[in-house]
């Protein structure tokens, strides 16, 4: 069904987002990782 396909696609995209941003988890601008933390917090959980 369309709802099932939508949920599957949503989960796939969320997983791709999380996977892509793993490389930025230790990234700092200056001496602060605050921006990275905010981006990760705003993304899918």
mmCIF file as Biopython writes it, N, C-alpha, C and O atoms, coordinates in Angstrom:
data_model
#
loop_
_atom_site.group_PDB
_atom_site.id
_atom_site.type_symbol
_atom_site.label_atom_id
_atom_site.label_alt_id
_atom_site.label_comp_id
_atom_site.label_asym_id
_atom_site.label_entity_id
_atom_site.label_seq_id
_atom_site.pdbx_PDB_ins_code
_atom_site.Cartn_x
_atom_site.Cartn_y
_atom_site.Cartn_z
_atom_site.occupancy
_atom_site.B_iso_or_equiv
_atom_site.auth_seq_id
_atom_site.auth_asym_id
_atom_site.pdbx_PDB_model_num
ATOM 1   N N  . UNK A ? 1  ? 0.831  -1.180 0.000  1.0 0.0 1  A 1 
ATOM 2   C CA . UNK A ? 1  ? 0.000  0.000  0.000  1.0 0.0 1  A 1 
ATOM 3   C C  . UNK A ? 1  ? 0.880  1.250  0.000  1.0 0.0 1  A 1 
ATOM 4   O O  . UNK A ? 1  ? 2.080  1.167  0.263  1.0 0.0 1  A 1 
ATOM 5   N N  . UNK A ? 2  ? 0.301  2.375  -0.286 1.0 0.0 2  A 1 
ATOM 6   C CA . UNK A ? 2  ? 1.052  3.631  -0.318 1.0 0.0 2  A 1 
ATOM 7   C C  . UNK A ? 2  ? 1.567  4.016  1.061  1.0 0.0 2  A 1 
ATOM 8   O O  . UNK A ? 2  ? 2.675  4.539  1.182  1.0 0.0 2  A 1 
ATOM 9   N N  . UNK A ? 3  ? 0.779  3.763  2.102  1.0 0.0 3  A 1 
ATOM 10  C CA . UNK A ? 3  ? 1.218  4.099  3.461  1.0 0.0 3  A 1 
ATOM 11  C C  . UNK A ? 3  ? 2.434  3.266  3.853  1.0 0.0 3  A 1 
ATOM 12  O O  . UNK A ? 3  ? 3.374  3.771  4.466  1.0 0.0 3  A 1 
ATOM 13  N N  . UNK A ? 4  ? 2.403  1.994  3.493  1.0 0.0 4  A 1 
ATOM 14  C CA . UNK A ? 4  ? 3.519  1.119  3.818  1.0 0.0 4  A 1 
ATOM 15  C C  . UNK A ? 4  ? 4.772  1.551  3.051  1.0 0.0 4  A 1 
ATOM 16  O O  . UNK A ? 4  ? 5.858  1.612  3.628  1.0 0.0 4  A 1 
ATOM 17  N N  . UNK A ? 5  ? 4.633  1.844  1.778  1.0 0.0 5  A 1 
ATOM 18  C CA . UNK A ? 5  ? 5.765  2.295  0.968  1.0 0.0 5  A 1 
ATOM 19  C C  . UNK A ? 5  ? 6.319  3.612  1.500  1.0 0.0 5  A 1 
ATOM 20  O O  . UNK A ? 5  ? 7.532  3.817  1.531  1.0 0.0 5  A 1 
ATOM 21  N N  . UNK A ? 6  ? 5.428  4.493  1.915  1.0 0.0 6  A 1 
ATOM 22  C CA . UNK A ? 6  ? 5.844  5.780  2.476  1.0 0.0 6  A 1 
ATOM 23  C C  . UNK A ? 6  ? 6.677  5.561  3.736  1.0 0.0 6  A 1 
ATOM 24  O O  . UNK A ? 6  ? 7.749  6.149  3.882  1.0 0.0 6  A 1 
ATOM 25  N N  . UNK A ? 7  ? 6.194  4.724  4.641  1.0 0.0 7  A 1 
ATOM 26  C CA . UNK A ? 7  ? 6.909  4.455  5.891  1.0 0.0 7  A 1 
ATOM 27  C C  . UNK A ? 7  ? 8.267  3.800  5.627  1.0 0.0 7  A 1 
ATOM 28  O O  . UNK A ? 7  ? 9.258  4.131  6.276  1.0 0.0 7  A 1 
ATOM 29  N N  . UNK A ? 8  ? 8.305  2.872  4.672  1.0 0.0 8  A 1 
ATOM 30  C CA . UNK A ? 8  ? 9.567  2.213  4.335  1.0 0.0 8  A 1 
ATOM 31  C C  . UNK A ? 8  ? 10.572 3.217  3.780  1.0 0.0 8  A 1 
ATOM 32  O O  . UNK A ? 8  ? 11.748 3.188  4.141  1.0 0.0 8  A 1 
ATOM 33  N N  . UNK A ? 9  ? 10.112 4.098  2.910  1.0 0.0 9  A 1 
ATOM 34  C CA . UNK A ? 9  ? 10.984 5.121  2.334  1.0 0.0 9  A 1 
ATOM 35  C C  . UNK A ? 9  ? 11.443 6.098  3.404  1.0 0.0 9  A 1 
ATOM 36  O O  . UNK A ? 9  ? 12.605 6.504  3.427  1.0 0.0 9  A 1 
ATOM 37  N N  . UNK A ? 10 ? 10.535 6.471  4.285  1.0 0.0 10 A 1 
ATOM 38  C CA . UNK A ? 10 ? 10.872 7.381  5.377  1.0 0.0 10 A 1 
ATOM 39  C C  . UNK A ? 10 ? 11.960 6.779  6.264  1.0 0.0 10 A 1 
ATOM 40  O O  . UNK A ? 10 ? 12.919 7.463  6.621  1.0 0.0 10 A 1 
ATOM 41  N N  . UNK A ? 11 ? 11.817 5.516  6.616  1.0 0.0 11 A 1 
ATOM 42  C CA . UNK A ? 11 ? 12.807 4.843  7.452  1.0 0.0 11 A 1 
ATOM 43  C C  . UNK A ? 11 ? 14.151 4.737  6.735  1.0 0.0 11 A 1 
ATOM 44  O O  . UNK A ? 11 ? 15.204 4.912  7.347  1.0 0.0 11 A 1 
ATOM 45  N N  . UNK A ? 12 ? 14.108 4.450  5.444  1.0 0.0 12 A 1 
ATOM 46  C CA . UNK A ? 12 ? 15.342 4.342  4.664  1.0 0.0 12 A 1 
ATOM 47  C C  . UNK A ? 12 ? 16.071 5.688  4.633  1.0 0.0 12 A 1 
ATOM 48  O O  . UNK A ? 12 ? 17.280 5.745  4.854  1.0 0.0 12 A 1 
ATOM 49  N N  . UNK A ? 13 ? 15.338 6.764  4.362  1.0 0.0 13 A 1 
ATOM 50  C CA . UNK A ? 13 ? 15.953 8.091  4.311  1.0 0.0 13 A 1 
ATOM 51  C C  . UNK A ? 13 ? 16.508 8.511  5.667  1.0 0.0 13 A 1 
ATOM 52  O O  . UNK A ? 13 ? 17.581 9.109  5.742  1.0 0.0 13 A 1 
ATOM 53  N N  . UNK A ? 14 ? 15.786 8.204  6.728  1.0 0.0 14 A 1 
ATOM 54  C CA . UNK A ? 14 ? 16.268 8.527  8.074  1.0 0.0 14 A 1 
ATOM 55  C C  . UNK A ? 14 ? 17.568 7.779  8.358  1.0 0.0 14 A 1 
ATOM 56  O O  . UNK A ? 14 ? 18.503 8.340  8.929  1.0 0.0 14 A 1 
ATOM 57  N N  . UNK A ? 15 ? 17.620 6.528  7.963  1.0 0.0 15 A 1 
ATOM 58  C CA . UNK A ? 15 ? 18.835 5.737  8.149  1.0 0.0 15 A 1 
ATOM 59  C C  . UNK A ? 15 ? 20.005 6.293  7.353  1.0 0.0 15 A 1 
ATOM 60  O O  . UNK A ? 15 ? 21.136 6.325  7.837  1.0 0.0 15 A 1 
ATOM 61  N N  . UNK A ? 16 ? 19.730 6.729  6.134  1.0 0.0 16 A 1 
ATOM 62  C CA . UNK A ? 16 ? 20.779 7.323  5.308  1.0 0.0 16 A 1 
ATOM 63  C C  . UNK A ? 16 ? 21.297 8.616  5.929  1.0 0.0 16 A 1 
ATOM 64  O O  . UNK A ? 16 ? 22.502 8.870  5.921  1.0 0.0 16 A 1 
ATOM 65  N N  . UNK A ? 17 ? 20.392 9.434  6.467  1.0 0.0 17 A 1 
ATOM 66  C CA . UNK A ? 17 ? 20.787 10.675 7.132  1.0 0.0 17 A 1 
ATOM 67  C C  . UNK A ? 17 ? 21.706 10.369 8.308  1.0 0.0 17 A 1 
ATOM 68  O O  . UNK A ? 17 ? 22.784 10.950 8.432  1.0 0.0 17 A 1 
ATOM 69  N N  . UNK A ? 18 ? 21.275 9.458  9.165  1.0 0.0 18 A 1 
ATOM 70  C CA . UNK A ? 18 ? 22.084 9.110  10.346 1.0 0.0 18 A 1 
ATOM 71  C C  . UNK A ? 18 ? 23.443 8.560  9.931  1.0 0.0 18 A 1 
ATOM 72  O O  . UNK A ? 18 ? 24.470 8.931  10.498 1.0 0.0 18 A 1 
ATOM 73  N N  . UNK A ? 19 ? 23.442 7.682  8.946  1.0 0.0 19 A 1 
ATOM 74  C CA . UNK A ? 19 ? 24.685 7.083  8.476  1.0 0.0 19 A 1 
ATOM 75  C C  . UNK A ? 19 ? 25.627 8.136  7.897  1.0 0.0 19 A 1 
ATOM 76  O O  . UNK A ? 19 ? 26.828 8.122  8.169  1.0 0.0 19 A 1 
ATOM 77  N N  . UNK A ? 20 ? 25.079 9.041  7.102  1.0 0.0 20 A 1 
ATOM 78  C CA . UNK A ? 20 ? 25.892 10.082 6.476  1.0 0.0 20 A 1 
ATOM 79  C C  . UNK A ? 20 ? 26.509 11.017 7.511  1.0 0.0 20 A 1 
ATOM 80  O O  . UNK A ? 20 ? 27.658 11.430 7.354  1.0 0.0 20 A 1 
ATOM 81  N N  . UNK A ? 21 ? 25.779 11.356 8.553  1.0 0.0 21 A 1 
ATOM 82  C CA . UNK A ? 21 ? 26.271 12.320 9.531  1.0 0.0 21 A 1 
ATOM 83  C C  . UNK A ? 21 ? 27.149 11.707 10.614 1.0 0.0 21 A 1 
ATOM 84  O O  . UNK A ? 21 ? 27.684 12.440 11.445 1.0 0.0 21 A 1 
ATOM 85  N N  . UNK A ? 22 ? 27.316 10.374 10.633 1.0 0.0 22 A 1 
ATOM 86  C CA . UNK A ? 22 ? 28.216 9.756  11.611 1.0 0.0 22 A 1 
ATOM 87  C C  . UNK A ? 22 ? 29.632 10.301 11.468 1.0 0.0 22 A 1 
ATOM 88  O O  . UNK A ? 22 ? 30.352 10.447 12.455 1.0 0.0 22 A 1 
ATOM 89  N N  . UNK A ? 23 ? 30.027 10.603 10.224 1.0 0.0 23 A 1 
ATOM 90  C CA . UNK A ? 23 ? 31.388 11.095 10.004 1.0 0.0 23 A 1 
ATOM 91  C C  . UNK A ? 23 ? 31.606 12.485 10.597 1.0 0.0 23 A 1 
ATOM 92  O O  . UNK A ? 23 ? 32.749 12.913 10.755 1.0 0.0 23 A 1 
ATOM 93  N N  . UNK A ? 24 ? 30.526 13.195 10.929 1.0 0.0 24 A 1 
ATOM 94  C CA . UNK A ? 24 ? 30.649 14.536 11.486 1.0 0.0 24 A 1 
ATOM 95  C C  . UNK A ? 24 ? 30.519 14.578 13.006 1.0 0.0 24 A 1 
ATOM 96  O O  . UNK A ? 24 ? 30.588 15.660 13.588 1.0 0.0 24 A 1 
ATOM 97  N N  . UNK A ? 25 ? 30.336 13.453 13.654 1.0 0.0 25 A 1 
ATOM 98  C CA . UNK A ? 25 ? 30.071 13.470 15.093 1.0 0.0 25 A 1 
ATOM 99  C C  . UNK A ? 25 ? 31.212 14.062 15.906 1.0 0.0 25 A 1 
ATOM 100 O O  . UNK A ? 25 ? 30.965 14.614 16.978 1.0 0.0 25 A 1 
ATOM 101 N N  . UNK A ? 26 ? 32.436 13.968 15.444 1.0 0.0 26 A 1 
ATOM 102 C CA . UNK A ? 26 ? 33.558 14.542 16.171 1.0 0.0 26 A 1 
ATOM 103 C C  . UNK A ? 26 ? 34.040 15.852 15.579 1.0 0.0 26 A 1 
ATOM 104 O O  . UNK A ? 26 ? 35.074 16.376 15.994 1.0 0.0 26 A 1 
ATOM 105 N N  . UNK A ? 27 ? 33.309 16.386 14.618 1.0 0.0 27 A 1 
ATOM 106 C CA . UNK A ? 27 ? 33.720 17.600 13.911 1.0 0.0 27 A 1 
ATOM 107 C C  . UNK A ? 27 ? 33.546 18.828 14.790 1.0 0.0 27 A 1 
ATOM 108 O O  . UNK A ? 27 ? 32.530 18.986 15.467 1.0 0.0 27 A 1 
ATOM 109 N N  . UNK A ? 28 ? 34.540 19.685 14.770 1.0 0.0 28 A 1 
ATOM 110 C CA . UNK A ? 28 ? 34.472 20.911 15.559 1.0 0.0 28 A 1 
ATOM 111 C C  . UNK A ? 28 ? 34.759 22.113 14.678 1.0 0.0 28 A 1 
ATOM 112 O O  . UNK A ? 28 ? 35.580 22.046 13.763 1.0 0.0 28 A 1 
ATOM 113 N N  . UNK A ? 29 ? 34.079 23.203 14.959 1.0 0.0 29 A 1 
ATOM 114 C CA . UNK A ? 29 ? 34.357 24.482 14.315 1.0 0.0 29 A 1 
ATOM 115 C C  . UNK A ? 29 ? 35.013 25.332 15.388 1.0 0.0 29 A 1 
ATOM 116 O O  . UNK A ? 29 ? 34.385 25.668 16.392 1.0 0.0 29 A 1 
ATOM 117 N N  . UNK A ? 30 ? 36.255 25.673 15.181 1.0 0.0 30 A 1 
ATOM 118 C CA . UNK A ? 30 ? 37.013 26.311 16.259 1.0 0.0 30 A 1 
ATOM 119 C C  . UNK A ? 30 ? 37.235 25.274 17.334 1.0 0.0 30 A 1 
ATOM 120 O O  . UNK A ? 30 ? 37.800 24.213 17.067 1.0 0.0 30 A 1 
ATOM 121 N N  . UNK A ? 31 ? 36.809 25.556 18.519 1.0 0.0 31 A 1 
ATOM 122 C CA . UNK A ? 31 ? 36.919 24.593 19.619 1.0 0.0 31 A 1 
ATOM 123 C C  . UNK A ? 31 ? 35.556 24.094 20.070 1.0 0.0 31 A 1 
ATOM 124 O O  . UNK A ? 31 ? 35.416 23.577 21.178 1.0 0.0 31 A 1 
ATOM 125 N N  . UNK A ? 32 ? 34.549 24.249 19.213 1.0 0.0 32 A 1 
ATOM 126 C CA . UNK A ? 32 ? 33.183 23.912 19.613 1.0 0.0 32 A 1 
ATOM 127 C C  . UNK A ? 32 ? 32.577 22.867 18.685 1.0 0.0 32 A 1 
ATOM 128 O O  . UNK A ? 32 ? 32.734 22.938 17.466 1.0 0.0 32 A 1 
ATOM 129 N N  . UNK A ? 33 ? 31.893 21.908 19.267 1.0 0.0 33 A 1 
ATOM 130 C CA . UNK A ? 33 ? 31.155 20.916 18.484 1.0 0.0 33 A 1 
ATOM 131 C C  . UNK A ? 33 ? 29.656 21.201 18.550 1.0 0.0 33 A 1 
ATOM 132 O O  . UNK A ? 33 ? 28.845 20.352 18.180 1.0 0.0 33 A 1 
ATOM 133 N N  . UNK A ? 34 ? 29.285 22.391 19.019 1.0 0.0 34 A 1 
ATOM 134 C CA . UNK A ? 34 ? 27.874 22.746 19.232 1.0 0.0 34 A 1 
ATOM 135 C C  . UNK A ? 34 ? 27.048 22.659 17.952 1.0 0.0 34 A 1 
ATOM 136 O O  . UNK A ? 34 ? 25.937 22.129 17.968 1.0 0.0 34 A 1 
ATOM 137 N N  . UNK A ? 35 ? 27.585 23.177 16.835 1.0 0.0 35 A 1 
ATOM 138 C CA . UNK A ? 35 ? 26.843 23.157 15.582 1.0 0.0 35 A 1 
ATOM 139 C C  . UNK A ? 35 ? 26.554 21.725 15.151 1.0 0.0 35 A 1 
ATOM 140 O O  . UNK A ? 35 ? 25.438 21.416 14.734 1.0 0.0 35 A 1 
ATOM 141 N N  . UNK A ? 36 ? 27.541 20.859 15.246 1.0 0.0 36 A 1 
ATOM 142 C CA . UNK A ? 36 ? 27.339 19.457 14.892 1.0 0.0 36 A 1 
ATOM 143 C C  . UNK A ? 36 ? 26.264 18.832 15.762 1.0 0.0 36 A 1 
ATOM 144 O O  . UNK A ? 36 ? 25.409 18.101 15.263 1.0 0.0 36 A 1 
ATOM 145 N N  . UNK A ? 37 ? 26.296 19.108 17.044 1.0 0.0 37 A 1 
ATOM 146 C CA . UNK A ? 37 ? 25.296 18.561 17.964 1.0 0.0 37 A 1 
ATOM 147 C C  . UNK A ? 37 ? 23.898 19.056 17.606 1.0 0.0 37 A 1 
ATOM 148 O O  . UNK A ? 37 ? 22.933 18.295 17.686 1.0 0.0 37 A 1 
ATOM 149 N N  . UNK A ? 38 ? 23.782 20.321 17.212 1.0 0.0 38 A 1 
ATOM 150 C CA . UNK A ? 38 ? 22.483 20.874 16.832 1.0 0.0 38 A 1 
ATOM 151 C C  . UNK A ? 38 ? 21.962 20.234 15.548 1.0 0.0 38 A 1 
ATOM 152 O O  . UNK A ? 38 ? 20.771 19.940 15.438 1.0 0.0 38 A 1 
ATOM 153 N N  . UNK A ? 39 ? 22.842 20.020 14.589 1.0 0.0 39 A 1 
ATOM 154 C CA . UNK A ? 39 ? 22.434 19.385 13.330 1.0 0.0 39 A 1 
ATOM 155 C C  . UNK A ? 39 ? 21.952 17.967 13.596 1.0 0.0 39 A 1 
ATOM 156 O O  . UNK A ? 39 ? 20.902 17.561 13.099 1.0 0.0 39 A 1 
ATOM 157 N N  . UNK A ? 40 ? 22.713 17.215 14.376 1.0 0.0 40 A 1 
ATOM 158 C CA . UNK A ? 40 ? 22.319 15.839 14.678 1.0 0.0 40 A 1 
ATOM 159 C C  . UNK A ? 40 ? 21.017 15.790 15.470 1.0 0.0 40 A 1 
ATOM 160 O O  . UNK A ? 40 ? 20.199 14.896 15.255 1.0 0.0 40 A 1 
ATOM 161 N N  . UNK A ? 41 ? 20.815 16.726 16.373 1.0 0.0 41 A 1 
ATOM 162 C CA . UNK A ? 41 ? 19.585 16.758 17.162 1.0 0.0 41 A 1 
ATOM 163 C C  . UNK A ? 41 ? 18.375 17.091 16.295 1.0 0.0 41 A 1 
ATOM 164 O O  . UNK A ? 41 ? 17.266 16.637 16.574 1.0 0.0 41 A 1 
ATOM 165 N N  . UNK A ? 42 ? 18.584 17.875 15.252 1.0 0.0 42 A 1 
ATOM 166 C CA . UNK A ? 42 ? 17.478 18.269 14.376 1.0 0.0 42 A 1 
ATOM 167 C C  . UNK A ? 42 ? 17.109 17.181 13.379 1.0 0.0 42 A 1 
ATOM 168 O O  . UNK A ? 42 ? 16.021 17.210 12.805 1.0 0.0 42 A 1 
ATOM 169 N N  . UNK A ? 43 ? 17.995 16.231 13.171 1.0 0.0 43 A 1 
ATOM 170 C CA . UNK A ? 43 ? 17.744 15.172 12.204 1.0 0.0 43 A 1 
ATOM 171 C C  . UNK A ? 43 ? 16.819 14.106 12.754 1.0 0.0 43 A 1 
ATOM 172 O O  . UNK A ? 43 ? 16.378 14.180 13.901 1.0 0.0 43 A 1 
ATOM 173 N N  . UNK A ? 44 ? 16.529 13.116 11.926 1.0 0.0 44 A 1 
ATOM 174 C CA . UNK A ? 44 ? 15.644 12.026 12.355 1.0 0.0 44 A 1 
ATOM 175 C C  . UNK A ? 44 ? 16.256 11.240 13.503 1.0 0.0 44 A 1 
ATOM 176 O O  . UNK A ? 44 ? 17.467 11.024 13.550 1.0 0.0 44 A 1 
ATOM 177 N N  . UNK A ? 45 ? 15.413 10.819 14.417 1.0 0.0 45 A 1 
ATOM 178 C CA . UNK A ? 45 ? 15.883 10.082 15.595 1.0 0.0 45 A 1 
ATOM 179 C C  . UNK A ? 45 ? 15.738 8.600  15.407 1.0 0.0 45 A 1 
ATOM 180 O O  . UNK A ? 45 ? 16.085 7.828  16.300 1.0 0.0 45 A 1 
#
